[in-house]
């Protein structure tokens, strides 16, 4: 019934908003307390959410509100801690980061599998209890294969992690940071106060000067502000497309329910392909790895130069996707769906990879979280746009 559809839509809207809006808090927790604490919190929330779904019913449908919110927030916490695995593979760092983002983007495939199993007679209660018990795998990985704090970048010599780190090397991230701070202090004292460079204005200049930029200077840098605007505008474009998809298909198909269902299923299937598309962006950003640097060029500058093509292609994809969506031609929407999922996977994976390249690793969680939180607030503009489409524009989203 329509009332039920409205409630499901509200559950999805709240969970999606919290998934992005709480990213700043999640990023702070990751930067401040490290991998183990963050993963344990994420696993707890995720397990709580799956258990609540398992015991929800028509009589206790309100459980879906906290359940889906816990799953969404727990999932982003696990994603945050997983992306640092890219630091272990210097030559493929961006590829690993984008791959994790693509997998997160395609995680809806799990619910598609649960739907198919339900149609075959397996209850939702059983399926979600199995998902709850699968959290044991996350716990084992947390205690046996992940560091307590963070995986540094670049990796120091003889760095080990997991079980071997207790036997082979007592190294930890805090020790590296103390050693770097001590070395920097000695260097400054030997060069004299007059030779100390001025405070950097952005994240890149800070790292060039040998100092780690403050979180505030990173946030106020033009690098981050332009990137934030870029992310927010394109994310809003995707949300507008998804929100107006059903009325657009109904209008183009002349309200033929079977034809609308066919295109809706096609759109749903393409959304599962993010894990296949996202690594392409990482390969573009890592294409220069292993090649000699230009004279006077640092590794970070080479990474940033390589990311320019990724950012340009992402913007071009969004333009092509928007143009295709604007044409009132129903068969063309298959191409629109493909461009949309390709662009979305490039957008989110490239966002995380760019932040990891452009700014200090100690601020990655906070900057990534801030970018996602602000873009979530900007995405609220979709609702006045929906009102505009349904009202004065008569259901035609072309001008929006």
C-alpha positions, 0 to 999 in steps of 0.5 A: 500500500502507499502508506507502507511505501512511504514508510520504507522510503522514510527508512531508506532516506534516514539511513542514507542521510546518517550514512553520509552525515555521521561520516565526520564523527566516524572519521574523527573516531578513526583518526583519534582511536585507531583501527581496532576501536573503530572496527569494533564499534562498526561491527557492533552497530552492523551486528545490532542492525542485522539482529534487529532486522531478523526480529522485525515483523509487521507488528514491530516494523518500527525496528527497521528505523534503528536497524537500517541506520545501524547497518549503514553507519556500521558499514561506513566505519568498516569501509573507513578502516578497510581503505587504509589497506591500500597503504600496503600496496604503494604501486596500487594504492588508489586501485585498492582504495577505489576497489573497496569503495566499489565493493561498498557501492555494490553491497546491495547485491547482498540484499538481492541475494536475500530477496531471491532466497526469500522467494525460494522459501528461506525466511528473512529471519534465518538470512539475517541471523546468518549475516549476524553470525558472519560478524565473527569473520570481521572480528577475526580479521580485526584481531588477527590481520589489522593493526591496533592503530593505523597502517602508515604511508609510506610504509617504514622499512620492515613494517609488519602487521597481524600475528607476525608483528608480535614475533618479528617487529614491535613497530607501531604507528605512534613510534614512527610519528614520535621518530618523525617529530624528533627528527623534524625538531632536530632539523629545525634547531640545526637550521636556526629560527630564521630559516624556519619556513612560514606556516603553509596555506594548504595541505600540499605546501605543508607536506613540502615544508616538512611539517604536517598541516593542521586539520584546520589549514587542510579544511580551509585550503582551496584544494579541499574547498573546490574538491568539496564543491565538485563532490557535492554538486555531482552527488546532488545530480545523482540523487536527483536522477534517482529520485525522479527516475520512476516518474520519468520512466512512467512519462516516457513509457506512457504509464505502461507498468510492464515497460516501467518494471523492465527498465527499473529492473535494468537500473537495479542490476546496473547498480550492482556493477560498481565493484567492476567499474571503480577499480578502473579509476584507481588504475588511471590514478596509479598508471604512473607508479613505477616510472621515474619521476620528473626532475624536481618532482616529488612522489606526491606531486606525481600522484596529484598530476596523475589524478587530474585525468581521473577528475576530468573523466569523472566530470565528463562522465557526469556531463554525458550521463546528464545529457543522456538523461535529458533526452526524452528517448526511452531506449537511450536510458539503458546507456544512461544507467550504464553511465550513471553507475560508472560515474558514481563508482568513479566519483566515490572511489576517486573522492577517497583516493584524492583525499588520501593523496592530497592531504596528510594521512593523519587527517584522512578520516576527518577530511573524508568524513567532512566531505561526505557530511557536507555533501549530505547536507547539500544533497537535501536540496533534492527535496525542493527540486522534487517539489519543483518537478512535481509542481510547476514543471508538471512532472518533467525533470528536464529543466532541473 
